[in-house]
Amino acid sequence: MLCVLQQYWALQVQSLHSQKRAVFESKQGNVMPLPVSSSVRFYVINGMKIQVCAGVLQLPGSLDRESHIPQGNMENTSQETEENPYLCFQRTPSLRRKWRKRYGGLDGNKLLEPNKEEDVRENSEITEAPLDRNLSPVKGDENQETPLPGNIPHPLPRNSFQSQRPVSFVSPGSTGLPSFIGNGSQKPPLPQGDHERQTPQPWLTAGRPDAQQGQQKRKGASDVLFDSFASNGKVNTNHFFEPMWTSGIQRTDPRIKDCYILMRKLQDSDGTVDRNTFQRCVTGFVSFILKALQGRFVIPDFFTFTEETQKLFVKCKQLSSVKQEKDTGSEDLGKWGVSVCTVDGQRLSLGDWSEPCVLGEISRPVVYSLAVDQLGSDYVHRYVGVEEFSKFDSPFTLTKQGVPHSPLIETGAIVCTSLLQLTVRPGPEEEEKYESVLNVIRRLCNKEHANLNCISHQNLRKDSIRLHALSFYLQEMKCFPESVDMNATLDLMLQCSSTEVSCESGAAMAATFANGGLCPLSGDQVLSPSAVRNTLSMMQVAGMNDYSRIFHFKTSVPAKSSTSGAVLIVVPGVLGLMAWSPGLDAFENSWKAVHFCEELVSSFQLHSFDIRTPFRQVLSYRQWKVESEGYQIMNILLAAFRGDMPSLRRYFLAGADMNAVDYDGRSALHVAASEGHLEVIKFLMENTGASCLVKDRWGNTALQEAVRCNHRPTAQLLKKYLEQREVS
């Protein structure tokens, strides 16, 4: 037996290189020190009694069962070993935790572990233990099981013993879930004989309650959604989707398009649907619809945002420059378009937003982000610097390290395009290389308008002498990576610059950058967040040419302009914007777009260092704050006073109590009756279940308020609801 333990512990110590706690003295003392419990315990292994005292395991040299055992403990030991001969090494919980921490999770109970788990009752009594080939009972037959009487308790280990043999973690009859998944209780398994009256294991139904609860939650949410719009048991399709369009969601949005088309297809001749049809149509879209109706988008009051943005747009459209007055023959100078897309997919397009415009220099941050996403930031910046935009006497200048200053200037864009060729498979044609880049641009734009403008591409190829000169200079300075075709690099760069987009698709691209590379409309993770972060940092310091410092001072938002008149602006975590106007200023930026962006940032407090005061909260883009109960009641009453149905519906879907009253005891129904808002009264009575019997501090109901204010239609409607309540 000692040799077996010696071999086992030699293997354990060999696997733990730096541990030297186990020391065998096999020839003389037969003593092996182990970090076991300090209490005296006795165990029986292959007919040999073992004494554990003061943290030392003593193995006797002979097979005499009673040697090395104190006389005072002889009787107790004999009784204990006869009644339960299947005990193994046990440790206190504190020492077991120290053991795991010291030896990397190795459990000391596995030194001499049985092949099967022991069955333990809830009262911490070992009742049944399967036979093991390494253990033998003191008396009785080999297959005889000796239960332990209930009057001798033994400590129950926190972790049941596991077998050295491979075991299956899928219990019989289960649905494939691991058998160690429980409901968080420390209840040990029942004995083998109690399997017939054993309750079903918790892991067999681990996912069922949650699934049923989630199904009931979805069903309840769709019912509440139906009840908030229902009239006479049906919902009007146009009335249901109107708040969605008001919140900035378009009919072509892929997140709601299928629901809208299906409901329009299944609606009745009067444009309504019943409850079953409604639930069929909104299945899978309830969460998104509730998010829109509850005002949980990044711009909750999109109606106010639209009004203020339209004012800024008209103000910038009326501006004119001296250069534009001289060039009156050009028709394109009067074009002006703006498109906005938030990180939640709320969209606003104004003016000539559908006019195509060439990306030009805006393609440079896209190429840079692709290179960083594929090759990593450290590798890319071996060949290009991270400095701000600076105007030098000659573009044939490099940094002290011998690399271009920024990836957003001409020399840096050429180098980044050459690095981009390393990310594609070797040997494809030039058209295939551009198709791979164009595919990424389309994913950034939610597969909207993005194509190659062949006319612009031909014009750029005719005027590419400057680019060829810069590429020869970079090749002479050894700025390119090895085995890069310079002609293919220039052609790919010109194709990317000739890519044509609209303001709307460009705004979707900017929103993807604002959302960390995740397209808010399609949910496609196009670029990694680290690549987007590096790209926005470069756009912030070198995106607006020589005007970059001033623009950063006024707005603090990343932006990139092009000579075609387009400006791409990104407000991280909020929105993306693209403005287009062909008129350029002295810095080769669109002066209308620059002025519009500066006014927009100032109006809506989009500057990174803006302190948002409550006086400008109506124009703030931030989400609704968590309202206290009194503040919520005040807003509900104010919405009823104004007849603001969207706000009332938003509070109702958010779980507000529509029967809540103020300090005068007046509810929203009282206020709506005194103001004569019939639509509000119908909504409160039919959809929210408001009570018409509530009395204020003067003892007046909503009906009495309508009579007092001489609103006869309102009084008749409330009287009708009161009669229906009495009949029911």
ZAMARGU-4260 file (C-alpha; in steps of 0.2 Angstrom, whole numbers, plus 5000, padded with zeros to 4 digits):
<rodrens>
0) 5000/5000/5000 | 5014/5012/5004 | 5022/5009/4987 | 5005/5013/4979 | 5004/5029/4988
5) 5022/5033/4985 | 5020/5031/4966 | 5004/5041/4966 | 5012/5056/4975 | 5027/5055/4965
10) 5017/5058/4949 | 5007/5072/4958 | 5023/5081/4963 | 5031/5079/4946 | 5016/5088/4938
15) 5017/5102/4951 | 5035/5108/4947 | 5037/5121/4960 | 5029/5112/4974 | 5040/5102/4987
20) 5027/5099/5001 | 5026/5080/4999 | 5041/5071/5005 | 5042/5052/5006 | 5052/5043/5019
25) 5049/5026/5013 | 5063/5016/5021 | 5064/5020/5040 | 5050/5031/5047 | 5036/5027/5034
30) 5029/5045/5037 | 5022/5056/5023 | 5018/5074/5029 | 5002/5081/5021 | 4992/5097/5024
35) 4978/5088/5031 | 4967/5092/5046 | 4975/5092/5063 | 4961/5081/5071 | 4965/5063/5074
40) 4956/5052/5061 | 4957/5033/5057 | 4954/5026/5040 | 4954/5008/5033 | 4962/5005/5016
45) 4965/4987/5010 | 4963/4980/5027 | 4976/4992/5034 | 4971/5005/5047 | 4979/5023/5045
50) 4981/5036/5058 | 4980/5055/5054 | 4987/5065/5068 | 4993/5083/5069 | 4993/5085/5050
55) 5004/5069/5047 | 4998/5053/5039 | 5007/5038/5047 | 5007/5022/5037 | 5011/5007/5048
60) 5024/4995/5042 | 5015/4979/5046 | 4997/4974/5041 | 4992/4974/5060 | 4976/4983/5061
65) 4978/4989/5079 | 4997/4995/5078 | 5000/5013/5079 | 4983/5016/5086 | 4981/5024/5103
70) 4973/5013/5116 | 4960/5027/5121 | 4953/5027/5103 | 4954/5009/5100 | 4935/5005/5104
75) 4929/5021/5095 | 4940/5017/5080 | 4934/4999/5079 | 4916/5004/5080 | 4918/5018/5067
80) 4927/5007/5054 | 4915/4992/5056 | 4900/5003/5053 | 4907/5013/5039 | 4923/5007/5031
85) 4921/5018/5015 | 4929/5034/5022 | 4942/5043/5012 | 4953/5058/5016 | 4943/5073/5021
90) 4948/5091/5025 | 4940/5106/5032 | 4933/5118/5020 | 4947/5131/5024 | 4961/5120/5021
95) 4953/5114/5005 | 4952/5131/4998 | 4970/5134/5003 | 4975/5118/4994 | 4966/5123/4978
100) 4974/5141/4979 | 4991/5133/4981 | 4991/5119/4969 | 4980/5127/4955 | 4963/5119/4959
105) 4969/5101/4963 | 4957/5094/4976 | 4966/5084/4990 | 4950/5073/4991 | 4955/5065/4974
110) 4971/5057/4982 | 4961/5041/4985 | 4944/5044/4977 | 4931/5031/4973 | 4925/5027/4955
115) 4908/5033/4958 | 4900/5047/4968 | 4894/5044/4985 | 4875/5045/4989 | 4872/5057/5003
120) 4856/5062/5011 | 4851/5080/5016 | 4854/5077/5034 | 4873/5075/5031 | 4873/5056/5034
125) 4882/5045/5022 | 4869/5031/5018 | 4876/5021/5003 | 4893/5020/4995 | 4897/5009/4979
130) 4911/4997/4980 | 4928/5002/4974 | 4942/4991/4968 | 4954/5000/4979 | 4943/4998/4995
135) 4937/4983/5004 | 4926/4982/5019 | 4932/4976/5036 | 4919/4962/5037 | 4905/4955/5027
140) 4904/4950/5009 | 4913/4960/4996 | 4896/4966/4988 | 4888/4969/5005 | 4883/4987/5008
145) 4885/4993/5026 | 4874/5008/5030 | 4879/5020/5044 | 4866/5022/5058 | 4858/5039/5060
150) 4865/5043/5077 | 4883/5045/5070 | 4884/5061/5060 | 4899/5064/5049 | 4905/5080/5040
155) 4898/5081/5023 | 4911/5087/5009 | 4906/5102/4999 | 4911/5094/4983 | 4906/5076/4980
160) 4919/5065/4974 | 4922/5063/4956 | 4927/5047/4947 | 4944/5045/4939 | 4936/5036/4925
165) 4928/5047/4911 | 4910/5051/4915 | 4896/5058/4905 | 4890/5075/4911 | 4873/5072/4903
170) 4860/5063/4914 | 4849/5050/4907 | 4833/5057/4901 | 4839/5075/4900 | 4838/5087/4886
175) 4857/5088/4884 | 4861/5100/4898 | 4875/5096/4909 | 4871/5087/4925 | 4880/5099/4936
180) 4869/5113/4931 | 4857/5116/4946 | 4846/5129/4953 | 4859/5136/4964 | 4855/5125/4980
185) 4867/5115/4989 | 4856/5100/4990 | 4865/5084/4987 | 4859/5069/4977 | 4847/5057/4985
190) 4852/5039/4988 | 4851/5026/4974 | 4836/5017/4982 | 4826/5033/4983 | 4826/5036/4964
195) 4808/5031/4962 | 4801/5044/4975 | 4814/5057/4969 | 4808/5073/4962 | 4814/5078/4945
200) 4831/5085/4945 | 4832/5104/4943 | 4844/5103/4929 | 4831/5093/4918 | 4820/5109/4918
205) 4833/5122/4919 | 4827/5132/4904 | 4809/5128/4904 | 4803/5141/4917 | 4813/5155/4909
210) 4806/5151/4892 | 4789/5150/4898 | 4791/5166/4908 | 4798/5174/4892 | 4784/5168/4882
215) 4771/5175/4894 | 4781/5191/4894 | 4781/5193/4876 | 4763/5188/4875 | 4759/5201/4888
220) 4769/5215/4880 | 4760/5212/4863 | 4743/5212/4872 | 4748/5229/4881 | 4754/5235/4864
225) 4737/5231/4856 | 4727/5238/4870 | 4736/5255/4869 | 4730/5257/4851 | 4714/5247/4851
230) 4697/5255/4847 | 4682/5243/4847 | 4693/5228/4848 | 4704/5233/4832 | 4719/5243/4829
235) 4721/5255/4814 | 4737/5251/4804 | 4741/5269/4800 | 4738/5275/4818 | 4749/5261/4825
240) 4764/5265/4814 | 4762/5284/4814 | 4772/5286/4831 | 4786/5275/4823 | 4788/5287/4808
245) 4787/5302/4820 | 4801/5295/4831 | 4813/5294/4815 | 4811/5277/4809 | 4808/5275/4790
250) 4797/5263/4781 | 4812/5255/4773 | 4820/5251/4789 | 4825/5232/4789 | 4821/5231/4807
255) 4802/5235/4805 | 4799/5233/4786 | 4793/5215/4786 | 4781/5219/4800 | 4774/5234/4791
260) 4772/5225/4775 | 4763/5210/4783 | 4751/5221/4793 | 4747/5231/4777 | 4744/5214/4768
265) 4733/5207/4781 | 4723/5222/4786 | 4704/5223/4783 | 4696/5235/4770 | 4695/5248/4783
270) 4713/5247/4787 | 4712/5238/4804 | 4717/5222/4811 | 4711/5211/4825 | 4721/5205/4840
275) 4726/5188/4833 | 4732/5196/4817 | 4741/5210/4826 | 4750/5197/4837 | 4755/5187/4822
280) 4762/5203/4813 | 4772/5210/4828 | 4780/5193/4833 | 4798/5196/4834 | 4797/5215/4833
285) 4789/5219/4850 | 4805/5224/4858 | 4810/5237/4844 | 4792/5244/4843 | 4792/5246/4862
290) 4809/5255/4862 | 4802/5267/4849 | 4786/5270/4857 | 4793/5272/4875 | 4806/5285/4869
295) 4821/5275/4873 | 4831/5280/4857 | 4846/5291/4858 | 4835/5306/4853 | 4818/5303/4862
300) 4810/5319/4856 | 4814/5317/4838 | 4800/5329/4833 | 4809/5344/4841 | 4825/5338/4834
305) 4818/5338/4817 | 4811/5356/4819 | 4827/5364/4825 | 4837/5355/4812 | 4826/5361/4798
310) 4828/5379/4805 | 4846/5377/4804 | 4845/5370/4786 | 4835/5384/4780 | 4846/5397/4788
315) 4862/5390/4780 | 4853/5388/4763 | 4849/5407/4763 | 4868/5411/4765 | 4879/5415/4750
320) 4897/5418/4747 | 4906/5431/4737 | 4913/5417/4726 | 4896/5410/4722 | 4889/5427/4717
325) 4904/5428/4704 | 4901/5411/4697 | 4882/5413/4694 | 4883/5402/4679 | 4886/5386/4689
330) 4870/5377/4694 | 4878/5365/4706 | 4884/5378/4718 | 4866/5381/4723 | 4863/5362/4728
335) 4862/5359/4747 | 4858/5343/4755 | 4860/5336/4773 | 4856/5318/4780 | 4857/5312/4798
340) 4857/5295/4805 | 4858/5291/4824 | 4865/5275/4832 | 4847/5269/4834 | 4843/5271/4816
345) 4833/5287/4817 | 4835/5296/4801 | 4832/5314/4794 | 4835/5320/4776 | 4834/5337/4770
350) 4836/5346/4753 | 4846/5338/4739 | 4850/5322/4750 | 4847/5310/4735 | 4860/5319/4724
355) 4875/5308/4721 | 4892/5314/4726 | 4909/5307/4725 | 4918/5302/4741 | 4935/5309/4736
360) 4946/5312/4751 | 4932/5304/4762 | 4938/5287/4756 | 4955/5289/4765 | 4948/5286/4783
365) 4939/5271/4776 | 4954/5263/4768 | 4964/5267/4784 | 4951/5258/4795 | 4951/5243/4784
370) 4970/5242/4785 | 4970/5244/4804 | 4956/5231/4805 | 4965/5218/4795 | 4983/5221/4800
375) 4983/5229/4817 | 4987/5247/4822 | 5005/5243/4827 | 5009/5236/4810 | 5000/5250/4800
380) 5009/5264/4810 | 5026/5257/4805 | 5023/5264/4788 | 5012/5280/4792 | 5012/5293/4806
385) 4999/5299/4818 | 5002/5318/4817 | 4990/5332/4814 | 4987/5340/4797 | 5001/5352/4793
390) 5003/5362/4777 | 5021/5361/4771 | 5030/5371/4757 | 5031/5354/4748 | 5022/5338/4750
395) 5038/5328/4747 | 5041/5328/4766 | 5041/5315/4779 | 5043/5313/4797 | 5059/5311/4807
400) 5056/5292/4806 | 5054/5293/4787 | 5036/5290/4786 | 5021/5301/4780 | 5014/5312/4793
405) 4996/5306/4793 | 4985/5293/4784 | 4973/5306/4778 | 4985/5316/4767 | 4990/5311/4750
410) 5007/5302/4754 | 4999/5293/4769 | 4984/5287/4759 | 4995/5280/4745 | 5004/5270/4759
415) 4988/5264/4767 | 4982/5258/4750 | 4997/5248/4747 | 4995/5240/4764 | 4977/5236/4760
420) 4984/5226/4745 | 4992/5214/4758 | 4975/5210/4766 | 4968/5202/4750 | 4973/5185/4743
425) 4987/5186/4731 | 4984/5186/4712 | 4967/5193/4710 | 4963/5206/4697 | 4962/5224/4700
430) 4943/5224/4699 | 4942/5211/4712 | 4952/5221/4724 | 4941/5236/4722 | 4926/5225/4724
435) 4931/5219/4741 | 4933/5237/4746 | 4917/5242/4739 | 4908/5228/4748 | 4914/5235/4764
440) 4908/5252/4760 | 4891/5245/4755 | 4890/5236/4772 | 4895/5252/4781 | 4880/5261/4771
445) 4868/5247/4775 | 4869/5241/4756 | 4862/5258/4750 | 4868/5268/4736 | 4887/5266/4734
450) 4894/5263/4716 | 4909/5267/4706 | 4908/5284/4696 | 4917/5279/4680 | 4917/5297/4673
455) 4926/5303/4689 | 4938/5289/4688 | 4943/5293/4671 | 4946/5311/4675 | 4956/5306/4690
460) 4967/5295/4680 | 4971/5309/4668 | 4976/5320/4682 | 4986/5307/4691 | 5004/5314/4687
465) 5005/5321/4705 | 5001/5305/4713 | 5014/5296/4702 | 5027/5308/4707 | 5023/5306/4726
470) 5023/5287/4724 | 5040/5287/4716 | 5046/5298/4730 | 5039/5286/4743 | 5047/5271/4733
475) 5064/5280/4733 | 5062/5283/4752 | 5057/5265/4755 | 5041/5269/4763 | 5031/5254/4754
480) 5031/5237/4761 | 5040/5223/4751 | 5032/5216/4735 | 5019/5229/4732 | 5014/5234/4715
485) 5014/5253/4714 | 5003/5255/4699 | 4990/5243/4706 | 4991/5253/4722 | 4987/5270/4713
490) 4973/5262/4703 | 4965/5255/4718 | 4967/5272/4727 | 4959/5281/4712 | 4944/5269/4712
495) 4941/5271/4730 | 4941/5290/4728 | 4929/5289/4713 | 4916/5279/4724 | 4899/5288/4723
500) 4887/5289/4737 | 4872/5300/4742 | 4870/5310/4758 | 4858/5297/4765 | 4870/5282/4762
505) 4884/5293/4768 | 4875/5297/4784 | 4872/5278/4787 | 4891/5276/4785 | 4895/5289/4798
510) 4882/5281/4810 | 4891/5265/4808 | 4907/5274/4813 | 4898/5282/4828 | 4892/5265/4833
515) 4909/5257/4835 | 4909/5249/4818 | 4891/5241/4820 | 4879/5246/4807 | 4863/5252/4817
520) 4851/5247/4803 | 4857/5230/4799 | 4866/5225/4815 | 4882/5220/4805 | 4899/5222/4814
525) 4908/5229/4799 | 4924/5235/4808 | 4931/5232/4825 | 4929/5245/4838 | 4948/5247/4840
530) 4950/5251/4821 | 4935/5264/4822 | 4943/5272/4837 | 4959/5275/4828 | 4950/5281/4813
535) 4940/5294/4823 | 4956/5300/4832 | 4964/5303/4815 | 4949/5312/4808 | 4948/5323/4823
540) 4966/5330/4821 | 4968/5329/4802 | 4951/5328/4794 | 4947/5346/4789 | 4964/5350/4781
545) 4971/5366/4788 | 4955/5370/4797 | 4956/5355/4808 | 4962/5364/4824 | 4948/5377/4823
550) 4935/5365/4819 | 4941/5354/4833 | 4940/5369/4845 | 4922/5373/4840 | 4914/5356/4839
555) 4927/5343/4846 | 4919/5330/4834 | 4928/5319/4821 | 4925/5325/4803 | 4932/5323/4785
560) 4929/5334/4770 | 4932/5332/4752 | 4935/5343/4737 | 4918/5337/4730 | 4909/5347/4744
565) 4904/5333/4755 | 4908/5333/4774 | 4907/5317/4784 | 4904/5321/4803 | 4903/5308/4817
570) 4897/5311/4835 | 4903/5295/4844 | 4888/5286/4852 | 4875/5298/4846 | 4874/5301/4827
575) 4882/5302/4810 | 4879/5316/4797 | 4884/5320/4780 | 4881/5337/4772 | 4885/5341/4754
580) 4887/5358/4745 | 4899/5361/4730 | 4904/5378/4736 | 4922/5377/4745 | 4931/5390/4756
585) 4949/5394/4757 | 4953/5378/4766 | 4945/5367/4752 | 4930/5363/4764 | 4912/5365/4760
590) 4908/5381/4769 | 4889/5378/4771 | 4892/5361/4778 | 4905/5368/4790 | 4893/5382/4796
595) 4879/5369/4798 | 4889/5357/4808 | 4895/5371/4820 | 4877/5377/4823 | 4871/5360/4825
600) 4884/5356/4838 | 4880/5372/4847 | 4861/5370/4847 | 4860/5352/4853 | 4875/5353/4865
605) 4885/5340/4856 | 4902/5346/4861 | 4912/5335/4871 | 4914/5348/4885 | 4897/5355/4885
610) 4888/5356/4902 | 4870/5351/4898 | 4859/5363/4909 | 4841/5359/4912 | 4836/5376/4903
615) 4841/5368/4887 | 4835/5351/4891 | 4821/5352/4877 | 4835/5352/4864 | 4846/5340/4872
620) 4849/5323/4863 | 4851/5313/4879 | 4839/5300/4884 | 4824/5303/4896 | 4830/5304/4914
625) 4824/5292/4927 | 4809/5302/4933 | 4803/5302/4951 | 4785/5298/4955 | 4779/5316/4957
630) 4789/5322/4942 | 4780/5308/4932 | 4763/5312/4938 | 4766/5331/4933 | 4771/5326/4916
635) 4756/5314/4913 | 4744/5328/4919 | 4754/5341/4907 | 4752/5329/4892 | 4733/5327/4896
640) 4732/5346/4897 | 4740/5348/4880 | 4732/5333/4872 | 4749/5325/4868 | 4744/5307/4864
645) 4761/5301/4860 | 4768/5306/4877 | 4753/5298/4886 | 4755/5282/4876 | 4774/5283/4880
650) 4771/5284/4899 | 4757/5271/4898 | 4769/5258/4889 | 4783/5263/4901 | 4772/5256/4916
655) 4765/5273/4923 | 4749/5273/4933 | 4737/5283/4923 | 4725/5284/4938 | 4739/5294/4948
660) 4733/5310/4955 | 4742/5326/4961 | 4740/5335/4977 | 4723/5341/4973 | 4717/5323/4969
665) 4715/5327/4950 | 4720/5314/4938 | 4724/5314/4919 | 4705/5311/4916 | 4700/5326/4926
670) 4712/5337/4916 | 4707/5330/4899 | 4688/5333/4904 | 4691/5351/4909 | 4700/5354/4893
675) 4688/5345/4882 | 4701/5333/4874 | 4690/5319/4867 | 4704/5308/4860 | 4713/5309/4876
680) 4697/5303/4886 | 4695/5289/4874 | 4713/5283/4876 | 4712/5284/4895 | 4695/5275/4896
685) 4697/5262/4882 | 4716/5258/4882 | 4723/5262/4899 | 4708/5257/4910 | 4707/5274/4919
690) 4693/5276/4932 | 4679/5289/4929 | 4674/5288/4947 | 4689/5296/4955 | 4685/5312/4964
695) 4697/5327/4968 | 4699/5336/4984 | 4683/5346/4980 | 4673/5330/4977 | 4671/5332/4958
700) 4673/5318/4946 | 4678/5320/4928 | 4660/5321/4922 | 4657/5335/4934 | 4672/5344/4928
705) 4666/5343/4910 | 4649/5350/4914 | 4657/5364/4924 | 4668/5369/4910 | 4653/5368/4897
710) 4661/5354/4887 | 4645/5345/4881 | 4653/5332/4869 | 4665/5327/4883 | 4651/5326/4896
715) 4641/5315/4884 | 4656/5304/4881 | 4660/5302/4900 | 4641/5299/4903 | 4641/5285/4890
720) 4657/5277/4898 | 4649/5278/4916 | 4633/5269/4910 | 4643/5255/4902 | 4652/5253/4918
725) 4636/5252/4928 | 4629/5239/4916 | 4644/5229/4917
</rodrens>
